[in-house]
Amino acid sequence: MLQRLGARCDKSSAEDTVDMRKAGQGGLVYSTDGGRMCPACRRPIAACVCAQPQRAPVSDGIVRVSRECKGRGGKTVTLVRGLQLDEVALTALGKRLRAACGAGGSAKDGVLEVQGDHVERVIEILKAEAFAAKRSGG
């Protein structure tokens, strides 16, 4: 009986390694045509589009500040949307807002998140920095 169990383990581990090879992307690292290849976009390093800076999303120029608690385990978060800033400026503004509110947060996909209900304070700070800010949502 021990031999049969051992045989089953060997068979399943062999199948697992085959599945892992299929699941992994693997891929081209060097090509004689283009030289080194980018592992993310699979283009030659000279034509790589991964390292190019992302453009700021187009909006109507009004910064919308809202409060949300859905999908966050009941925690309230203040969201700032509609900022036409690059990633570096967005991160710097987020740091100033979090410091002024005394809270944590992050900058994801062009949206600033400040932990807690700080909608009024964030709107005041944004208006002081010459942004057209208004409250959205409830």
DAWOTA-V471446 format. One record per helix or strand of 2 or more residues. SS is the DSSP state (helix for helix, strand for strand). FROM is the first residue (numbers start at 1). LEN is the number of residues. If there is no record, write none. Layout:
SS&FROM&LEN / SS&FROM&LEN
//
This chain:
helix&2&22 / strand&30&2 / strand&35&3 / helix&45&3 / strand&62&7 / strand&77&5 / helix&87&15 / strand&105&4 / strand&111&5 / helix&119&10 / strand&132&4
//
